[in-house]
Amino acid sequence: MSVEQQERTLQGFEPARLVDFYRQMLLIRRFEQKCAEMYAAGKIGGFLHLYIGEEAVAVGAINALEPRDHIFSHYRDHGYALARGTSAREVMAELFGKTTGCSHGKGGSMHLCDPERNFYGGYAIVAGHLPMSVGMALASDYRGLDEVTLTIFGDGATDMGEFHEALNLASVWKLPVVFLCENNLYAMGTPITETTAASSITEKAAGYNMPTHRVDGQDVLEVHRVCSEAYAHARAGKGPVLIEALTYRYRGHSAVDPQLYRSKEEVLERKTNDPVKSFPRWLLETEIVNQGDLERMEQEAQDTVADAVQFADESPEPSLDDLYTNVYVDNTGFDFRPQWAG
């Protein structure tokens, strides 16, 4: 981080907020590392998509939102839930398929959901959640509510038809939605240069008449700044914004990915810009924290994750009767009329 960036940062954030950003990124990293262990031990089944390396995007973007705002995400979703405030216990229990999980054990790793915090998951169909996020933004606009919808997706989703349909409709109707693309360069396992004709994701939004931004996704403060500006734009009724966060996952697409599409040397080079290592170094350099503070936060993160594993292990499995719950939603008491209708 440059001297200019340091000065701007200290002017814009209280030290406690900066420390909290690191605490969240560290918790996500230790949580994901433990998830890899639990998957290898057979405690977590199905597919497991780890967020290791991309923590700065979730923490920067989600902390710029208001509690009333809405979030939709793709299936690399553990980090978003933790950044939004869902407890590590609830997330780990969900990965274990237990009733105490945030989706009552029915969603697993790819379908986390926490409606109390306006976090709607976790969607396994690539780009399938983008039209739904536009629908949520339409509902907020129709009802006259001061809300923004954030929808997060990977670079692979931008080659899908739903991406273009969602951006076009959101722009036509000037809906309060922010599209956040985490460009980690490989989608599932193919270099983006072999799948996309455009030189950047932002170019793909050019035809839909909306502002676009590219941001260093390894810089939590820059992500927070750009997202804050985008949310203010959308909240002011000026329509959608697309943000392309340049990031990198240090693990494979899923826990069983052999990663034959990239070299070990490339991954090691990318790790030199690890936000979970560079950000605490900066906190030390600016004397916001000392080494003892960092050690305490490390122990705190490890204790939180260990507690989450124990809680998940001891929680009950869903019963057969749970097959018939939450299949349909009872919306008979919901008032769809806009506020101005009285």
C-alpha positions as a Python dict, from the first residue, in 0.01 Angstrom:
ca = {
    (1, 'M'): (0, 0, 0),
    (2, 'S'): (143, 341, -96),
    (3, 'V'): (196, 629, 149),
    (4, 'E'): (-90, 812, -21),
    (5, 'Q'): (-319, 513, 28),
    (6, 'Q'): (-217, 487, 393),
    (7, 'E'): (-296, 852, 458),
    (8, 'R'): (-633, 827, 284),
    (9, 'T'): (-717, 512, 476),
    (10, 'L'): (-637, 655, 817),
    (11, 'Q'): (-853, 957, 739),
    (12, 'G'): (-1149, 749, 629),
    (13, 'F'): (-1164, 466, 885),
    (14, 'E'): (-1149, 433, 1258),
    (15, 'P'): (-868, 197, 1368),
    (16, 'A'): (-1123, -42, 1520),
    (17, 'R'): (-1294, -77, 1181),
    (18, 'L'): (-967, -163, 1011),
    (19, 'V'): (-891, -424, 1275),
    (20, 'D'): (-1238, -572, 1228),
    (21, 'F'): (-1178, -605, 854),
    (22, 'Y'): (-869, -812, 926),
    (23, 'R'): (-1048, -1016, 1192),
    (24, 'Q'): (-1318, -1108, 938),
    (25, 'M'): (-1071, -1200, 664),
    (26, 'L'): (-871, -1412, 908),
    (27, 'L'): (-1182, -1593, 1030),
    (28, 'I'): (-1285, -1675, 673),
    (29, 'R'): (-936, -1808, 595),
    (30, 'R'): (-914, -2030, 903),
    (31, 'F'): (-1273, -2145, 854),
    (32, 'E'): (-1205, -2249, 495),
    (33, 'Q'): (-884, -2427, 586),
    (34, 'K'): (-1073, -2625, 848),
    (35, 'C'): (-1345, -2703, 593),
    (36, 'A'): (-1081, -2862, 371),
    (37, 'E'): (-975, -3082, 664),
    (38, 'M'): (-1333, -3179, 743),
    (39, 'Y'): (-1399, -3264, 378),
    (40, 'A'): (-1097, -3493, 371),
    (41, 'A'): (-1221, -3653, 694),
    (42, 'G'): (-1563, -3721, 541),
    (43, 'K'): (-1749, -3482, 771),
    (44, 'I'): (-1853, -3261, 477),
    (45, 'G'): (-2005, -3429, 173),
    (46, 'G'): (-2097, -3327, -180),
    (47, 'F'): (-1901, -3049, -346),
    (48, 'L'): (-1685, -2802, -154),
    (49, 'H'): (-1574, -2474, -313),
    (50, 'L'): (-1326, -2287, -95),
    (51, 'Y'): (-1287, -1910, -81),
    (52, 'I'): (-918, -1906, 15),
    (53, 'G'): (-747, -1607, -148),
    (54, 'E'): (-1058, -1402, -221),
    (55, 'E'): (-1144, -1289, 134),
    (56, 'A'): (-1083, -919, 68),
    (57, 'V'): (-1367, -905, -184),
    (58, 'A'): (-1634, -1038, 53),
    (59, 'V'): (-1521, -832, 351),
    (60, 'G'): (-1482, -510, 154),
    (61, 'A'): (-1807, -541, -41),
    (62, 'I'): (-2038, -668, 232),
    (63, 'N'): (-1917, -426, 499),
    (64, 'A'): (-2010, -137, 270),
    (65, 'L'): (-2375, -251, 267),
    (66, 'E'): (-2652, -151, 506),
    (67, 'P'): (-2835, -421, 709),
    (68, 'R'): (-3151, -358, 502),
    (69, 'D'): (-2972, -440, 175),
    (70, 'H'): (-2990, -778, 2),
    (71, 'I'): (-2722, -1024, -111),
    (72, 'F'): (-2729, -1303, -370),
    (73, 'S'): (-2421, -1514, -436),
    (74, 'H'): (-2286, -1807, -628),
    (75, 'Y'): (-2185, -2132, -463),
    (76, 'R'): (-1840, -2027, -334),
    (77, 'D'): (-2041, -1874, -56),
    (78, 'H'): (-1905, -1947, 293),
    (79, 'G'): (-1706, -1623, 308),
    (80, 'Y'): (-2008, -1407, 225),
    (81, 'A'): (-2218, -1559, 501),
    (82, 'L'): (-1943, -1509, 759),
    (83, 'A'): (-1881, -1150, 645),
    (84, 'R'): (-2254, -1078, 667),
    (85, 'G'): (-2260, -1195, 1028),
    (86, 'T'): (-2391, -1551, 1010),
    (87, 'S'): (-2219, -1739, 1291),
    (88, 'A'): (-1940, -1984, 1220),
    (89, 'R'): (-2145, -2242, 1410),
    (90, 'E'): (-2443, -2208, 1175),
    (91, 'V'): (-2229, -2220, 862),
    (92, 'M'): (-2023, -2521, 972),
    (93, 'A'): (-2336, -2707, 1086),
    (94, 'E'): (-2487, -2647, 744),
    (95, 'L'): (-2178, -2790, 576),
    (96, 'F'): (-2212, -3094, 803),
    (97, 'G'): (-2578, -3128, 697),
    (98, 'K'): (-2715, -3073, 1048),
    (99, 'T'): (-3047, -2921, 1154),
    (100, 'T'): (-2872, -2637, 1337),
    (101, 'G'): (-2725, -2512, 1010),
    (102, 'C'): (-2838, -2184, 860),
    (103, 'S'): (-3040, -2377, 599),
    (104, 'H'): (-3136, -2651, 848),
    (105, 'G'): (-2899, -2898, 686),
    (106, 'K'): (-3081, -2894, 352),
    (107, 'G'): (-2847, -2668, 156),
    (108, 'G'): (-2497, -2775, 238),
    (109, 'S'): (-2191, -2592, 112),
    (110, 'M'): (-2344, -2462, -211),
    (111, 'H'): (-2677, -2333, -79),
    (112, 'L'): (-2616, -2125, 232),
    (113, 'C'): (-2903, -1894, 319),
    (114, 'D'): (-2968, -1652, 606),
    (115, 'P'): (-3291, -1457, 541),
    (116, 'E'): (-3265, -1275, 876),
    (117, 'R'): (-2957, -1100, 738),
    (118, 'N'): (-3101, -1066, 386),
    (119, 'F'): (-2850, -1318, 252),
    (120, 'Y'): (-3021, -1540, -3),
    (121, 'G'): (-2737, -1772, -87),
    (122, 'G'): (-2572, -1982, -247),
    (123, 'Y'): (-2689, -2086, -601),
    (124, 'A'): (-2541, -2384, -784),
    (125, 'I'): (-2662, -2294, -1134),
    (126, 'V'): (-2399, -2066, -1283),
    (127, 'A'): (-2552, -1719, -1338),
    (128, 'G'): (-2895, -1851, -1241),
    (129, 'H'): (-2920, -1613, -946),
    (130, 'L'): (-2860, -1295, -1147),
    (131, 'P'): (-3220, -1262, -1273),
    (132, 'M'): (-3346, -1330, -920),
    (133, 'S'): (-3131, -1050, -781),
    (134, 'V'): (-3278, -819, -1044),
    (135, 'G'): (-3623, -930, -928),
    (136, 'M'): (-3533, -839, -570),
    (137, 'A'): (-3414, -495, -685),
    (138, 'L'): (-3739, -454, -879),
    (139, 'A'): (-3937, -536, -564),
    (140, 'S'): (-3745, -275, -366),
    (141, 'D'): (-3799, -15, -636),
    (142, 'Y'): (-4169, -99, -680),
    (143, 'R'): (-4236, -74, -308),
    (144, 'G'): (-4039, 250, -272),
    (145, 'L'): (-3786, 100, -29),
    (146, 'D'): (-3439, 244, 24),
    (147, 'E'): (-3258, -82, -48),
    (148, 'V'): (-2976, -203, -270),
    (149, 'T'): (-2925, -558, -395),
    (150, 'L'): (-2571, -692, -432),
    (151, 'T'): (-2528, -993, -658),
    (152, 'I'): (-2191, -1171, -663),
    (153, 'F'): (-2074, -1408, -936),
    (154, 'G'): (-1760, -1539, -1102),
    (155, 'D'): (-1606, -1462, -1438),
    (156, 'G'): (-1749, -1782, -1585),
    (157, 'A'): (-2103, -1653, -1530),
    (158, 'T'): (-2045, -1364, -1770),
    (159, 'D'): (-2055, -1602, -2066),
    (160, 'M'): (-2407, -1713, -1976),
    (161, 'G'): (-2724, -1567, -2122),
    (162, 'E'): (-2868, -1484, -1780),
    (163, 'F'): (-2583, -1240, -1719),
    (164, 'H'): (-2673, -1034, -2024),
    (165, 'E'): (-3047, -1056, -1965),
    (166, 'A'): (-3005, -941, -1604),
    (167, 'L'): (-2779, -646, -1689),
    (168, 'N'): (-3001, -532, -1974),
    (169, 'L'): (-3326, -537, -1777),
    (170, 'A'): (-3168, -377, -1470),
    (171, 'S'): (-3040, -92, -1685),
    (172, 'V'): (-3365, -46, -1878),
    (173, 'W'): (-3557, -8, -1552),
    (174, 'K'): (-3273, 167, -1360),
    (175, 'L'): (-3294, -79, -1075),
    (176, 'P'): (-3091, -51, -752),
    (177, 'V'): (-2866, -352, -809),
    (178, 'V'): (-2487, -379, -808),
    (179, 'F'): (-2328, -661, -1008),
    (180, 'L'): (-2000, -775, -852),
    (181, 'C'): (-1788, -1010, -1062),
    (182, 'E'): (-1507, -1191, -883),
    (183, 'N'): (-1271, -1245, -1173),
    (184, 'N'): (-1032, -1518, -1058),
    (185, 'L'): (-925, -1584, -1418),
    (186, 'Y'): (-1022, -1948, -1456),
    (187, 'A'): (-1398, -1994, -1406),
    (188, 'M'): (-1418, -2367, -1337),
    (189, 'G'): (-1083, -2457, -1493),
    (190, 'T'): (-1027, -2276, -1823),
    (191, 'P'): (-823, -1956, -1865),
    (192, 'I'): (-1052, -1660, -1929),
    (193, 'T'): (-851, -1574, -2241),
    (194, 'E'): (-977, -1896, -2401),
    (195, 'T'): (-1345, -1838, -2325),
    (196, 'T'): (-1403, -1464, -2350),
    (197, 'A'): (-1341, -1240, -2652),
    (198, 'A'): (-1352, -920, -2444),
    (199, 'S'): (-1034, -803, -2275),
    (200, 'S'): (-1220, -738, -1948),
    (201, 'I'): (-1550, -817, -1782),
    (202, 'T'): (-1631, -447, -1765),
    (203, 'E'): (-1637, -435, -2145),
    (204, 'K'): (-1928, -677, -2142),
    (205, 'A'): (-2141, -423, -1955),
    (206, 'A'): (-2061, -140, -2197),
    (207, 'G'): (-2359, -221, -2416),
    (208, 'Y'): (-2599, -192, -2124),
    (209, 'N'): (-2533, 174, -2045),
    (210, 'M'): (-2420, 138, -1685),
    (211, 'P'): (-2112, 258, -1496),
    (212, 'T'): (-1835, 0, -1455),
    (213, 'H'): (-1529, -23, -1231),
    (214, 'R'): (-1226, -253, -1213),
    (215, 'V'): (-1078, -292, -868),
    (216, 'D'): (-792, -479, -705),
    (217, 'G'): (-982, -756, -532),
    (218, 'Q'): (-688, -826, -300),
    (219, 'D'): (-717, -478, -145),
    (220, 'V'): (-1004, -483, 106),
    (221, 'L'): (-1008, -104, 144),
    (222, 'E'): (-1019, -36, -228),
    (223, 'V'): (-1302, -287, -268),
    (224, 'H'): (-1490, -115, 15),
    (225, 'R'): (-1441, 229, -143),
    (226, 'V'): (-1554, 128, -491),
    (227, 'C'): (-1852, -68, -360),
    (228, 'S'): (-1958, 219, -134),
    (229, 'E'): (-1968, 452, -435),
    (230, 'A'): (-2159, 196, -640),
    (231, 'Y'): (-2419, 142, -367),
    (232, 'A'): (-2470, 517, -333),
    (233, 'H'): (-2522, 543, -710),
    (234, 'A'): (-2780, 262, -711),
    (235, 'R'): (-2953, 386, -396),
    (236, 'A'): (-2994, 731, -549),
    (237, 'G'): (-3210, 585, -827),
    (238, 'K'): (-2942, 615, -1094),
    (239, 'G'): (-2952, 249, -1191),
    (240, 'P'): (-2716, -48, -1174),
    (241, 'V'): (-2336, -65, -1158),
    (242, 'L'): (-2098, -345, -1255),
    (243, 'I'): (-1775, -398, -1059),
    (244, 'E'): (-1501, -635, -1172),
    (245, 'A'): (-1284, -739, -877),
    (246, 'L'): (-955, -889, -993),
    (247, 'T'): (-881, -1169, -748),
    (248, 'Y'): (-738, -1522, -733),
    (249, 'R'): (-831, -1845, -560),
    (250, 'Y'): (-534, -2027, -409),
    (251, 'R'): (-712, -2361, -406),
    (252, 'G'): (-880, -2543, -693),
    (253, 'H'): (-1227, -2476, -824),
    (254, 'S'): (-1351, -2744, -584),
    (255, 'A'): (-1176, -2950, -319),
    (256, 'V'): (-1112, -3232, -569),
    (257, 'D'): (-978, -3013, -850),
    (258, 'P'): (-628, -3132, -966),
    (259, 'Q'): (-558, -2780, -1107),
    (260, 'L'): (-394, -2902, -1427),
    (261, 'Y'): (-479, -2574, -1601),
    (262, 'R'): (-224, -2364, -1408),
    (263, 'S'): (128, -2409, -1272),
    (264, 'K'): (238, -2428, -910),
    (265, 'E'): (476, -2142, -983),
    (266, 'E'): (186, -1920, -1086),
    (267, 'V'): (-4, -1994, -765),
    (268, 'L'): (304, -1920, -553),
    (269, 'E'): (356, -1591, -735),
    (270, 'R'): (-6, -1492, -674),
    (271, 'K'): (28, -1571, -305),
    (272, 'T'): (276, -1286, -269),
    (273, 'N'): (-32, -1059, -278),
    (274, 'D'): (-229, -1254, -17),
    (275, 'P'): (-467, -1008, 158),
    (276, 'V'): (-464, -1209, 480),
    (277, 'K'): (-87, -1153, 501),
    (278, 'S'): (-37, -811, 345),
    (279, 'F'): (-313, -634, 539),
    (280, 'P'): (-188, -727, 889),
    (281, 'R'): (164, -622, 782),
    (282, 'W'): (23, -280, 698),
    (283, 'L'): (-163, -267, 1029),
    (284, 'L'): (169, -328, 1203),
    (285, 'E'): (354, -68, 995),
    (286, 'T'): (95, 199, 1076),
    (287, 'E'): (99, 96, 1444),
    (288, 'I'): (-274, 29, 1444),
    (289, 'V'): (-195, -307, 1603),
    (290, 'N'): (107, -475, 1759),
    (291, 'Q'): (230, -831, 1729),
    (292, 'G'): (45, -931, 2043),
    (293, 'D'): (-284, -808, 1893),
    (294, 'L'): (-229, -1019, 1582),
    (295, 'E'): (-150, -1327, 1790),
    (296, 'R'): (-466, -1279, 1995),
    (297, 'M'): (-678, -1246, 1681),
    (298, 'E'): (-518, -1559, 1539),
    (299, 'Q'): (-603, -1756, 1852),
    (300, 'E'): (-955, -1610, 1853),
    (301, 'A'): (-1014, -1723, 1493),
    (302, 'Q'): (-885, -2072, 1563),
    (303, 'D'): (-1098, -2103, 1877),
    (304, 'T'): (-1409, -1986, 1688),
    (305, 'V'): (-1355, -2243, 1415),
    (306, 'A'): (-1282, -2524, 1663),
    (307, 'D'): (-1602, -2437, 1849),
    (308, 'A'): (-1796, -2441, 1521),
    (309, 'V'): (-1669, -2790, 1438),
    (310, 'Q'): (-1761, -2921, 1783),
    (311, 'F'): (-2106, -2762, 1758),
    (312, 'A'): (-2163, -2914, 1414),
    (313, 'D'): (-2041, -3255, 1526),
    (314, 'E'): (-2276, -3259, 1825),
    (315, 'S'): (-2580, -3124, 1638),
    (316, 'P'): (-2860, -3361, 1529),
    (317, 'E'): (-2918, -3488, 1178),
    (318, 'P'): (-3244, -3386, 1004),
    (319, 'S'): (-3530, -3631, 1054),
    (320, 'L'): (-3735, -3792, 779),
    (321, 'D'): (-4018, -3554, 865),
    (322, 'D'): (-3793, -3263, 764),
    (323, 'L'): (-3828, -3378, 403),
    (324, 'Y'): (-4172, -3218, 401),
    (325, 'T'): (-4087, -2883, 564),
    (326, 'N'): (-3990, -2563, 380),
    (327, 'V'): (-4095, -2708, 47),
    (328, 'Y'): (-4344, -2426, -17),
    (329, 'V'): (-4356, -2072, 118),
    (330, 'D'): (-4674, -1942, 279),
    (331, 'N'): (-4705, -1587, 142),
    (332, 'T'): (-5077, -1545, 209),
    (333, 'G'): (-5012, -1269, 462),
    (334, 'F'): (-4767, -1071, 247),
    (335, 'D'): (-4874, -730, 118),
    (336, 'F'): (-4734, -678, -233),
    (337, 'R'): (-4870, -325, -269),
    (338, 'P'): (-4613, -41, -287),
    (339, 'Q'): (-4597, 183, 19),
    (340, 'W'): (-4746, 477, -166),
    (341, 'A'): (-5061, 273, -238),
    (342, 'G'): (-5162, 301, 126),
}
